[in-house]
Amino acid sequence: MNRYDPIPLAERLTLPSRRRFVQGLTLGGLVAGFDLDARAAATASPAPQVPVLSGSEFDLTIGTMPVNVTGARRIATVVNGSMPAPVLRWREGDTVTLRVRNTLATTSSIHWHGMIVPADMDGVPGLSFMGIAPGETYAYRFKVNQSGTYWYHSHSRFQEQIGLYGAIVIEPREQRVRADREHVVLLSDWSDADPEWLFATLKKQGDYFNFGKQTVGDFLRDAHARGLSGALAERRMWNQMRMNPTDLADVSAYAYTYLMNGAPPAANWTGLFARGEKVRLRFINGSSMSFFDVRIPGLKMRVVAADGQEVEPVTVDEFRIGNAETFDVIVEPDADRAYTIFAQSMDRSGYARGTLAPRAGMSAEVPALDPRPRLTMRDMMGDMDHSAMPGMDHSKMDHGAMPGMKGMEGGCGSMPMPVASTPLKTGPTIDMLVATPRTNLDDPGIGLRDNGRRVLTYADLRTPGAPISADPQREIELHLTGHMERYIWSFDGKKFSDAQPLRLRHGEQVRISLINDTMMTHPIHLHGMWSELETPQGEFRVRKHTLVVQPAQKISYRVNADALGSWAYHCHLLFHMEAGMFRVVEVK
């Protein structure tokens, strides 16, 4: 089978210090027998360049290859012998043909993420396509009716996690945003462990990889800041609810090395520029389970596109990029020096890093990781008035009657509680619900609030022109639900295996409203159709293929159901999708 050995127990126990020591030695393409010492880190090979393929006819071969990301030999799933897969450059208006040959011992696939294509070209096995069997070739052929930055990846089990992903750049018919040069910046996460082991471990213990849990030292700092009684009350509240305010990422840098264009931090991927140039950076989050917060100290970033679609330019210091999202930014280095591209994971356990420089071999200071953030009561309860919550006795609350709290029995006392607008209840597949989700789009997210930097939010993004969709004819409300202890994820409390398809009429205009009843941030992707985000007042804001829903948040977006067929609709956190947060959308 196309698998590699999980990390041996002794190696797992020493993995955190080992990873901090070398931060990855070299990448994938070559197996290099590095010794794990300081000399190895100091002499790490430069990052290899990702191949680029251009034109309208492509031959792609899916196979395996030995790689060395951290100093340990592993087997990756690759395309044309490259991890990441080659960058594919197309032109808007062309018809492309991609002959994909599978040399694996198991079925494979490629999904062209964000591309508006016929259902049988979308690449999701089991829907309008059965997958590419071992030894077979599948010809994808479709007209390219869009431009911008996209990416492609396997939609077969965990192949994406072990290397099968790559960038797509589509040249527009008319170039409206000018740049002197450009670079693709593809972010991803790599583990030496078999992803089957990672997934099985999460099923046994959902917080296994969270090494940022609160300690006695944290409690003492809280007591100093807000007093002993306040610190005790807050700690008691979280404990009684069986929640963890530091539970930000299911898999941390304990198991992951974060990569930039396939290169670990020590390899220092470098993009060149000449002083005074306008440089377009095409950021893609091709990771399986990681959100990244991106900044380039010393440079402002002008965001000009989101998910391949042009937006009205907005200048920021930092942005968060969710799994499968893409952002294009313009930077203008005005000094003859190096700049660090710094992408720290949302849980602040690690980072990907590269360099913009006028010459190869240069580097700049790498910032320290920001302090690990903690979830707040608003992240759990939305807009509910929770000013009195730290002083309340949660042992006397009925969490089934009060969405936003986890499953405890008993009366609610004298505090009035809002009535949920949904019949959902906590139980075997749902460990919390939110009665009053917040609807604001101007929150940059946990860990980015009030950090002293100008951080991008969805409220900043605006697609020029009119929406593709019209006024909605009906609304579909879905809840993003989960049970962290059992590691079950779902829509409306129903795993994919227990759920019926969502059925849309061809040409129907629909508003989909998503309510996040979990304390995790979810990137939600609808295949085959655009998702046009609305403001809380129902005004069109931005056209995207992947929308990030923060904890205790409700977002709404319009969909023009103009694509016949069966389409995947899922969370793009790979293990969440595999654990049940997946639906089929049928358009007939």
Secondary structure as the mmCIF struct_conf table of DSSP 4:
data_model
#
loop_
_struct_conf.conf_type_id
_struct_conf.id
_struct_conf.beg_label_comp_id
_struct_conf.beg_label_asym_id
_struct_conf.beg_label_seq_id
_struct_conf.end_label_comp_id
_struct_conf.end_label_asym_id
_struct_conf.end_label_seq_id
HELX_LH_PP_P HELX_LH_PP_P1 ASP A 5 PRO A 8
HELX_RH_AL_P HELX_RH_AL_P1 LEU A 9 VAL A 22
BEND BEND1 GLN A 23 GLN A 23
TURN_TY1_P TURN_TY1_P1 GLY A 28 GLY A 29
BEND BEND2 LEU A 30 LEU A 30
BEND BEND3 LEU A 36 ASP A 37
HELX_RH_AL_P HELX_RH_AL_P2 ALA A 38 ALA A 42
TURN_TY1_P TURN_TY1_P2 THR A 43 THR A 43
HELX_LH_PP_P HELX_LH_PP_P2 ALA A 44 PRO A 51
STRN STRN1 VAL A 52 SER A 54
BEND BEND4 GLY A 55 SER A 56
STRN STRN2 GLU A 57 ASN A 68
BEND BEND5 VAL A 69 ALA A 72
STRN STRN3 ARG A 73 VAL A 79
TURN_TY1_P TURN_TY1_P3 ASN A 80 GLY A 81
STRN STRN4 SER A 82 SER A 82
BEND BEND6 MET A 83 PRO A 84
STRN STRN5 ALA A 85 ARG A 91
TURN_TY1_P TURN_TY1_P4 GLU A 92 GLY A 93
STRN STRN6 THR A 95 ASN A 102
BEND BEND7 LEU A 104 THR A 106
STRN STRN7 SER A 108 SER A 108
STRN STRN8 HIS A 111 HIS A 113
TURN_TY1_P TURN_TY1_P5 GLY A 114 GLY A 114
HELX_RH_3T_P HELX_RH_3T_P1 ALA A 119 MET A 121
BEND BEND8 ASP A 122 ASP A 122
TURN_TY1_P TURN_TY1_P6 PRO A 125 GLY A 126
BEND BEND9 LEU A 127 SER A 128
STRN STRN9 ILE A 132 ILE A 132
TURN_TY1_P TURN_TY1_P7 PRO A 134 GLY A 135
STRN STRN10 THR A 137 LYS A 143
STRN STRN11 GLY A 148 HIS A 153
BEND BEND10 SER A 156 SER A 156
TURN_TY1_P TURN_TY1_P8 ARG A 157 GLY A 163
STRN STRN12 TYR A 165 GLU A 171
BEND BEND11 ARG A 173 GLU A 174
BEND BEND12 VAL A 177 VAL A 177
BEND BEND13 ASP A 180 ASP A 180
STRN STRN13 ARG A 181 TRP A 190
BEND BEND14 ASP A 192 ALA A 193
HELX_RH_AL_P HELX_RH_AL_P3 PRO A 195 LYS A 204
TURN_TY1_P TURN_TY1_P9 GLY A 206 PHE A 209
HELX_RH_AL_P HELX_RH_AL_P4 VAL A 216 ARG A 226
HELX_RH_AL_P HELX_RH_AL_P5 LEU A 228 GLN A 240
TURN_TY1_P TURN_TY1_P10 MET A 241 ARG A 242
TURN_TY1_P TURN_TY1_P11 PRO A 245 THR A 246
BEND BEND15 ASP A 250 VAL A 251
TURN_TY1_P TURN_TY1_P12 ALA A 253 ALA A 255
STRN STRN14 THR A 257 MET A 260
TURN_TY1_P TURN_TY1_P13 ASN A 261 GLY A 262
STRN STRN15 ALA A 263 ALA A 263
HELX_RH_3T_P HELX_RH_3T_P2 PRO A 265 ALA A 267
STRN STRN16 TRP A 269 LEU A 272
TURN_TY1_P TURN_TY1_P14 ARG A 275 GLY A 276
STRN STRN17 VAL A 279 ASN A 285
BEND BEND16 SER A 288 MET A 289
STRN STRN18 PHE A 292 ARG A 295
TURN_TY1_P TURN_TY1_P15 PRO A 297 GLY A 298
STRN STRN19 MET A 301 ALA A 306
TURN_TY1_P TURN_TY1_P16 ASP A 307 GLY A 308
STRN STRN20 GLN A 309 VAL A 316
BEND BEND17 ASP A 317 ASP A 317
STRN STRN21 GLU A 318 ILE A 321
TURN_TY1_P TURN_TY1_P17 ASN A 323 ALA A 324
STRN STRN22 THR A 326 VAL A 331
BEND BEND18 ALA A 335 ARG A 337
STRN STRN23 TYR A 339 SER A 345
TURN_TY1_P TURN_TY1_P18 MET A 346 ASP A 347
BEND BEND19 ARG A 348 SER A 349
STRN STRN24 TYR A 351 ALA A 357
BEND BEND20 PRO A 358 ARG A 359
TURN_TY1_P TURN_TY1_P19 ALA A 360 GLY A 361
HELX_LH_PP_P HELX_LH_PP_P3 GLU A 365 PRO A 373
HELX_RH_AL_P HELX_RH_AL_P6 MET A 377 MET A 381
STRN STRN25 GLY A 382 GLY A 382
TURN_TY1_P TURN_TY1_P20 ASP A 383 ASP A 383
BEND BEND21 MET A 384 MET A 384
TURN_TY1_P TURN_TY1_P21 SER A 387 ALA A 388
HELX_RH_3T_P HELX_RH_3T_P3 MET A 389 GLY A 391
BEND BEND22 MET A 392 MET A 392
HELX_RH_3T_P HELX_RH_3T_P4 HIS A 394 LYS A 396
TURN_TY1_P TURN_TY1_P22 HIS A 399 ALA A 401
BEND BEND23 MET A 402 MET A 402
TURN_TY1_P TURN_TY1_P23 PRO A 403 GLY A 404
BEND BEND24 MET A 405 MET A 405
BEND BEND25 GLY A 407 GLY A 407
BEND BEND26 GLY A 410 GLY A 410
TURN_TY1_P TURN_TY1_P24 GLY A 413 SER A 414
BEND BEND27 MET A 415 MET A 415
HELX_LH_PP_P HELX_LH_PP_P4 PRO A 418 ALA A 420
BEND BEND28 SER A 421 THR A 422
BEND BEND29 GLY A 427 THR A 429
BEND BEND30 ASP A 431 ASP A 431
BEND BEND31 ALA A 435 ALA A 435
STRN STRN26 THR A 436 THR A 436
STRN STRN27 ARG A 438 ARG A 438
BEND BEND32 LEU A 441 LEU A 441
TURN_TY1_P TURN_TY1_P25 ILE A 446 ASP A 450
BEND BEND33 ASN A 451 ARG A 453
STRN STRN28 VAL A 455 VAL A 455
HELX_RH_3T_P HELX_RH_3T_P5 TYR A 458 ASP A 460
BEND BEND34 PRO A 464 GLY A 465
BEND BEND35 ILE A 468 SER A 469
BEND BEND36 ASP A 471 ASP A 471
BEND BEND37 GLN A 473 GLN A 473
STRN STRN29 ARG A 474 HIS A 483
TURN_TY1_P TURN_TY1_P26 MET A 484 TYR A 487
STRN STRN30 ILE A 488 PHE A 491
TURN_TY1_P TURN_TY1_P27 ASP A 492 GLY A 493
STRN STRN31 LYS A 494 LYS A 494
HELX_RH_3T_P HELX_RH_3T_P6 PHE A 496 ASP A 498
HELX_LH_PP_P HELX_LH_PP_P5 GLN A 500 PRO A 501
STRN STRN32 LEU A 502 LEU A 504
TURN_TY1_P TURN_TY1_P28 HIS A 506 GLY A 507
STRN STRN33 GLN A 509 ASN A 516
BEND BEND38 THR A 518 MET A 520
STRN STRN34 HIS A 522 LEU A 526
BEND BEND39 HIS A 527 MET A 529
STRN STRN35 SER A 531 GLU A 534
TURN_TY1_P TURN_TY1_P29 PRO A 536 GLN A 537
BEND BEND40 GLY A 538 GLY A 538
STRN STRN36 PHE A 540 LYS A 544
BEND BEND41 HIS A 545 HIS A 545
STRN STRN37 THR A 546 VAL A 549
TURN_TY1_P TURN_TY1_P30 PRO A 551 ALA A 552
STRN STRN38 GLN A 553 GLN A 553
STRN STRN39 LYS A 554 ASN A 560
STRN STRN40 GLY A 565 CYS A 571
BEND BEND42 HIS A 572 LEU A 573
HELX_RH_AL_P HELX_RH_AL_P7 LEU A 574 GLU A 578
TURN_TY1_P TURN_TY1_P31 ALA A 579 GLY A 580
STRN STRN41 PHE A 582 VAL A 587
#
